[in-house]
């Protein structure tokens, strides 16, 4: 709950508001459902090494270190959101 308050309901990887319902469109998984992401994938799910991330962003990040995520995908997502606005369902 503390992470949710600190992150203000937004994905740590994209800044998009995450959701709590798991079901997606056509019976698939909701791409915006909140998941726990390990900041450093070499460490465990421990206090100080986790953040809340949207499922789709967490899948894209995989085992990438945060600096790789930010330098590669972060800029791409920023450009998409700047051009098209926030994703909403």
C-alpha positions in Angstrom: 0.0 0.0 0.0 2.9 2.4 0.7 4.2 2.0 -2.9 0.8 2.7 -4.3 0.7 6.0 -2.3 4.2 6.9 -3.3 3.6 6.2 -6.9 0.2 7.9 -6.9 -1.4 5.0 -8.7 1.0 5.3 -11.7 3.2 2.7 -13.3 6.8 3.3 -12.3 8.0 2.4 -15.8 5.5 4.4 -17.9 3.8 7.0 -15.7 0.4 5.6 -16.9 -2.3 5.0 -14.3 -2.4 1.3 -13.6 -5.6 -0.6 -12.9 -6.6 -3.3 -10.4 -8.9 -5.5 -12.5 -7.1 -8.4 -14.1 -9.5 -9.3 -17.0 -8.7 -7.8 -20.4 -10.4 -7.4 -23.7 -11.7 -10.6 -25.3 -10.8 -12.6 -22.2 -7.1 -11.7 -22.3 -5.1 -10.1 -19.6 -5.5 -6.4 -18.9 -2.3 -4.7 -20.1 -2.7 -2.0 -17.4 -3.1 -4.3 -14.4 -0.7 -3.6 -11.5 2.2 -6.0 -11.1 5.3 -6.0 -8.9 8.6 -5.3 -10.8 12.0 -5.9 -9.4 14.2 -2.8 -9.9 17.3 -5.0 -10.0 16.3 -8.3 -11.4 19.3 -10.0 -9.9 17.9 -9.4 -6.4 14.6 -10.7 -4.9 11.3 -9.1 -4.2 12.4 -7.2 -1.2 11.6 -3.8 0.3 13.6 -1.2 -1.6 13.9 -3.4 -4.8 10.3 -3.4 -5.9 8.0 -1.0 -7.7 4.5 -1.2 -9.1 4.4 -1.5 -12.9 1.7 -2.1 -15.5 1.8 -5.7 -16.7 2.7 -4.8 -20.3 5.6 -2.6 -19.3 6.9 -5.1 -16.8 6.8 -7.8 -19.6 8.7 -5.4 -21.9 11.3 -4.6 -19.3 11.9 -8.2 -18.4 15.4 -8.5 -16.8 16.7 -5.2 -18.2 18.3 -2.9 -15.7 16.4 0.3 -15.1 18.9 2.5 -16.9 18.5 0.4 -20.0 14.7 0.6 -19.7 14.8 4.4 -19.3 17.3 5.0 -22.1 15.5 2.7 -24.6 11.8 2.3 -23.9 11.3 5.3 -21.7 11.9 7.7 -24.5 9.8 5.8 -27.0 6.8 5.7 -24.6 7.2 9.4 -23.8 7.0 10.2 -27.5 3.9 8.1 -28.0 2.2 9.6 -25.0 3.2 13.1 -26.1 1.7 12.5 -29.5 -1.4 10.5 -28.7 -2.1 11.3 -25.1 -2.6 9.0 -22.2 -3.9 5.4 -22.7 -7.3 5.0 -21.2 -9.9 2.2 -21.3 
